């Protein structure tokens, strides 16, 4: 099945100044597209770090999505770094220039700083940005997008036709007021019988009671349903009542 990685680029994420929400959006969209998100990294604004991450991930996965670092300021180095990773020049893209020109009524507003956003690796194709015009780009299996969530989401929505997915990933969640330690053995046995269904356990504490939510994920709904039925029986045998689709987060 097709696989993907997300590279979140920016010192502001690592410093805690900005809270990333792009990963959540991309992950959910990839589930719908039938693409397995296998890894996510947060990468510092450093050329060597970006080059290394891009090259490692594009070799390991079918798709790499980057967010952040394609703005007009000196610390926006993603485009140049991706170009270096591919061993090509970072060049002024005529179509990107035209898109930026259309965004400014005053031609003088398209200054040297803003023209940085019109540079892409040689041979790259653009990713449209209907929000602010400054485009992202694709080179090989790497898709470079803005960090601003509204813009990133618009870019991602515009590029999905370039992606080849597999069967959609489906899931069910069963929760019960049971300790994870009590569920561990039957859950391990269940996983052994259903190796094609990923099973994750997520503890919670609600209403002054401990419990666990078990998420079953896979591509065959019948197998997920069969595993869920066995899981529900195991929960009842332990004295818990399974509840469908309870949130996994603590309250």
C-alpha positions as CSV (number, residue, x, y, z in Angstrom):
1,X,0.0,0.0,0.0
2,X,1.2,3.6,-0.6
3,X,3.1,5.2,2.3
4,X,3.8,8.8,3.3
5,X,5.8,11.0,5.6
6,X,5.2,14.5,6.8
7,X,8.1,17.0,7.5
8,X,7.0,19.9,9.6
9,X,9.7,22.6,9.1
10,X,10.2,25.5,11.4
11,X,11.9,26.7,14.5
12,X,8.6,28.1,15.7
13,X,7.2,24.6,16.1
14,X,10.3,23.4,18.1
15,X,10.3,26.4,20.3
16,X,6.6,26.0,21.2
17,X,5.7,29.4,19.9
18,X,3.4,27.9,17.2
19,X,1.2,24.8,17.7
20,X,1.1,22.6,14.6
21,X,-2.3,21.6,13.4
22,X,-1.3,20.7,9.8
23,X,-0.2,17.1,10.7
24,X,-3.7,16.3,12.0
25,X,-5.3,17.6,8.8
26,X,-2.9,15.7,6.5
27,X,-3.2,12.5,8.5
28,X,-7.0,12.5,8.3
29,X,-7.0,13.2,4.6
30,X,-4.5,10.4,3.9
31,X,-6.7,7.9,5.8
32,X,-9.5,8.8,3.4
33,X,-7.2,8.4,0.4
34,X,-5.9,5.0,1.5
35,X,-2.4,6.2,2.1
36,X,-0.5,5.0,5.2
37,X,1.2,7.8,7.1
38,X,4.2,6.1,8.5
39,X,6.3,8.9,10.0
40,X,6.2,12.6,10.9
41,X,9.2,14.7,11.8
42,X,9.7,18.3,13.0
43,X,12.7,19.7,11.3
44,X,14.7,22.8,12.4
45,X,15.2,25.7,10.0
46,X,18.7,24.4,8.9
47,X,19.7,23.6,5.4
48,X,21.6,20.4,6.2
49,X,18.8,19.1,8.5
50,X,16.2,19.7,5.8
51,X,18.3,18.2,3.0
52,X,19.0,15.1,5.2
53,X,15.3,14.6,6.2
54,X,14.0,15.1,2.6
55,X,16.5,12.6,1.1
56,X,15.9,10.0,3.8
57,X,12.1,10.2,3.6
58,X,11.7,10.4,-0.2
59,X,13.8,7.2,-0.5
60,X,11.7,5.5,2.2
61,X,8.1,6.5,1.3
62,X,5.9,6.9,-1.7
63,X,5.0,10.5,-0.8
64,X,6.7,13.2,1.3
65,X,4.7,16.3,2.4
66,X,6.5,19.3,3.9
67,X,4.9,22.3,5.6
68,X,6.5,25.6,6.4
69,X,9.5,27.6,5.3
70,X,8.4,29.0,1.9
71,X,7.7,32.6,2.8
72,X,9.5,35.8,1.9
73,X,11.9,36.1,4.9
74,X,15.5,35.1,5.3
75,X,14.7,32.1,7.5
76,X,12.3,30.6,4.8
77,X,14.9,28.2,3.3
78,X,12.7,25.2,2.4
79,X,12.7,25.7,-1.3
80,X,16.5,26.2,-1.6
81,X,17.1,23.2,0.7
82,X,14.8,20.9,-1.3
83,X,16.5,22.0,-4.4
84,X,19.9,21.0,-2.8
85,X,18.4,17.7,-1.8
86,X,17.6,16.9,-5.4
87,X,20.9,18.3,-6.7
88,X,19.2,21.1,-8.8
89,X,19.2,24.9,-8.9
90,X,16.6,26.9,-7.0
91,X,15.3,29.1,-9.9
92,X,12.9,31.9,-10.5
93,X,9.7,30.2,-11.8
94,X,8.0,32.4,-14.4
95,X,4.5,31.0,-13.7
96,X,5.0,31.6,-10.0
97,X,6.0,35.2,-10.8
98,X,2.9,35.7,-12.8
99,X,0.7,34.4,-10.0
100,X,2.3,36.7,-7.5
101,X,1.9,39.7,-9.9
102,X,-1.8,38.9,-10.1
103,X,-2.0,39.2,-6.3
104,X,-0.6,42.8,-6.1
105,X,-2.4,45.7,-7.7
106,X,0.8,47.8,-7.2
107,X,3.6,46.3,-9.3
108,X,6.2,47.8,-6.9
109,X,4.7,45.6,-4.1
110,X,6.4,42.6,-5.7
111,X,9.7,43.4,-4.1
112,X,12.8,41.2,-3.8
113,X,11.6,39.6,-0.6
114,X,8.3,38.5,-2.1
115,X,10.0,37.2,-5.2
116,X,11.7,34.7,-2.9
117,X,8.3,32.9,-2.9
118,X,8.5,32.6,-6.7
119,X,11.7,30.4,-6.5
120,X,11.3,26.7,-7.0
121,X,13.7,23.8,-7.7
122,X,14.5,23.5,-11.4
123,X,12.0,21.1,-13.0
124,X,9.4,21.4,-10.2
125,X,5.6,21.8,-10.9
126,X,3.6,24.3,-8.9
127,X,0.9,23.6,-6.3
128,X,-1.8,26.2,-6.6
129,X,-2.6,28.5,-3.7
130,X,-6.1,30.0,-4.0
131,X,-5.8,31.8,-0.7
132,X,-2.7,34.1,-1.2
133,X,-1.4,33.1,-4.7
134,X,2.1,32.3,-3.5
135,X,2.4,28.7,-4.7
136,X,3.8,25.5,-3.3
137,X,5.6,23.0,-5.5
138,X,6.2,19.3,-6.3
139,X,9.4,17.8,-7.3
140,X,9.6,14.0,-7.6
141,X,7.5,12.5,-4.8
142,X,8.0,15.6,-2.5
143,X,5.2,18.1,-2.1
144,X,6.2,21.4,-0.5
145,X,3.4,23.5,1.1
146,X,3.0,26.5,3.2
147,X,2.8,26.4,7.0
148,X,-0.2,28.6,7.5
149,X,-3.0,26.1,8.1
150,X,-5.7,27.7,5.9
151,X,-3.2,27.9,3.0
152,X,-1.8,24.5,3.5
153,X,-5.2,22.9,3.5
154,X,-6.1,24.6,0.3
155,X,-2.9,23.5,-1.3
156,X,-3.4,19.9,-0.1
157,X,-6.9,19.8,-1.4
158,X,-5.6,20.9,-4.8
159,X,-3.0,18.3,-5.1
160,X,-4.9,15.1,-4.1
161,X,-5.5,14.3,-7.8
162,X,-1.8,13.7,-8.1
163,X,-1.8,11.0,-5.4
164,X,-2.5,7.3,-6.0
165,X,-4.0,5.7,-2.9
166,X,-5.2,2.3,-1.9
167,X,-8.4,1.0,-0.3
168,X,-9.6,3.4,2.4
169,X,-8.4,2.8,6.0
170,X,-11.4,2.0,8.2
171,X,-11.6,2.0,12.0
172,X,-13.8,1.1,15.0
173,X,-13.3,2.1,18.6
174,X,-14.5,0.2,21.6
175,X,-14.0,1.6,25.1
176,X,-14.6,0.1,28.5
177,X,-13.9,1.0,32.2
178,X,-11.2,-1.6,32.4
179,X,-7.5,-1.2,33.3
180,X,-5.1,-1.6,30.4
181,X,-3.2,-4.2,32.4
182,X,-6.3,-6.4,32.5
183,X,-6.9,-6.0,28.8
184,X,-3.3,-6.6,27.8
185,X,-3.4,-10.4,27.5
186,X,-6.7,-10.8,25.6
187,X,-5.7,-7.9,23.4
188,X,-2.4,-9.5,22.5
189,X,-4.2,-12.8,21.8
190,X,-6.7,-11.0,19.6
191,X,-3.9,-9.2,17.7
192,X,-2.3,-12.6,17.0
193,X,-5.6,-13.9,15.4
194,X,-6.0,-10.7,13.4
195,X,-2.6,-9.6,12.2
196,X,-4.2,-7.6,9.4
197,X,-6.0,-5.3,11.9
198,X,-3.9,-2.8,13.7
199,X,-4.9,-2.5,17.4
200,X,-4.0,0.4,19.6
201,X,-4.8,0.8,23.3
202,X,-5.4,4.3,24.8
203,X,-6.0,4.8,28.5
204,X,-8.3,7.5,29.8
205,X,-9.6,8.8,33.1
206,X,-13.2,10.0,33.2
207,X,-15.7,10.4,35.9
208,X,-13.1,9.4,38.4
209,X,-12.7,6.0,36.7
210,X,-9.9,4.5,34.7
211,X,-10.5,2.9,31.4
212,X,-9.1,2.1,28.0
213,X,-10.2,2.8,24.4
214,X,-9.2,0.2,21.8
215,X,-8.9,1.4,18.3
216,X,-9.1,-1.2,15.5
217,X,-7.8,-0.1,12.1
218,X,-7.6,-1.9,8.7
219,X,-8.8,-2.0,5.2
220,X,-11.2,-5.0,5.4
221,X,-14.4,-4.0,7.3
222,X,-15.5,-7.5,7.8
223,X,-12.2,-8.4,9.6
224,X,-12.5,-5.3,11.7
225,X,-16.1,-6.1,12.7
226,X,-15.1,-9.7,13.5
227,X,-12.2,-8.5,15.7
228,X,-14.5,-6.0,17.4
229,X,-17.0,-8.7,18.2
230,X,-14.3,-10.8,19.9
231,X,-13.0,-7.7,21.7
232,X,-16.4,-6.9,23.1
233,X,-16.8,-10.4,24.3
234,X,-13.4,-10.2,26.0
235,X,-14.3,-6.9,27.7
236,X,-17.6,-8.4,29.1
237,X,-15.7,-11.5,30.4
238,X,-13.5,-9.0,32.4
239,X,-16.6,-7.3,33.8
240,X,-16.6,-4.3,31.5
241,X,-19.3,-3.1,29.2
242,X,-18.0,-2.1,25.7
243,X,-19.0,1.3,24.5
244,X,-18.7,2.1,20.8
245,X,-16.9,5.1,19.5
246,X,-16.0,6.7,22.9
247,X,-13.3,9.5,22.6
248,X,-9.8,8.3,23.4
249,X,-8.7,11.6,24.9
250,X,-8.8,12.2,28.6
251,X,-11.4,14.6,30.0
